[in-house]
Amino acid sequence: MRQISTHFTSVLRNTFIHLAGVLLCLGAMPALKAQLARDSCSTYISIETDPAFWVGTLPNGAGFDANIDVKLKTLPNWRLGVLLYRGSWSGDFGKQLLLNETDFFETDWNTLWSGGGIELQRPFKLNLKRGGLQPGLRLQWNQFIYRQNNIRKGDANHFVLTPQIGFQWFPFKKYGLYLLPWAGIQLPIAGTDKRIINETNRHTRKVMPVVTVHLGWEFKLK
């Protein structure tokens, strides 16, 4: 049974990686030729990132975080997206963010957090021409690789549901630049539960609240 579960987790993980990677590549190319004017019969694509992710992982080398979101003219009331991220976290903040501190009681953990996913948002303009309130839901795959003194000690793979709510704000009328502050909570629903690391059985699943601000640019496609 454990071998079947491990194989199933691996298949789902690889599916997420390939799907997100393909959509990121397809989405980024037409955006380079996009316009910025807005009307009700156009398709829009957004490229955004989380600056806090880059800053938080910088002490351990460059990280990566990117979202590609699309609002289709055939589905103007929905925003569909894919996301990819990868970076190493350490120190007290990294431990508090990613690890079960009761089980991972040592202070010298370095955790490589990688993953991808898809998201669906239902924007509410609230009488605004652009942006507005954006509740939504993410389905993500998270992989955590645990290291001590640059030695890999174990890993965990989780599938996560993330209900979220944010507000997309365009500070300039003529430009596609926007800020998207949002909050959500990552709820692990499947995947690795425990790992024996350093001869200790440790819980790897953790409910993770997220509060951050994305920086992005929206393009209008012809």
Secondary structure, DSSP 8 states (H G I E B T S, - for coil): -HHHHHHHHHHHHHHHHHHHHHHHHHHHHHHTT-B----TT-EEEEEEE-HHHHHHHGGGS--EEEEEEEE-TTSTT-EEEEEEEEEEEEHHHHHHHHS-TTTS--S-EEEEEEEEEEEEE--B-TT-SS-EEEEEEEEEEEEEEEEETTEEEEEEEEEEEEEEEEEEB-S-TTS-EEEEEEEEEEEEEEE--EEEETTEEEE----EEEEEEEEEEEEEE-
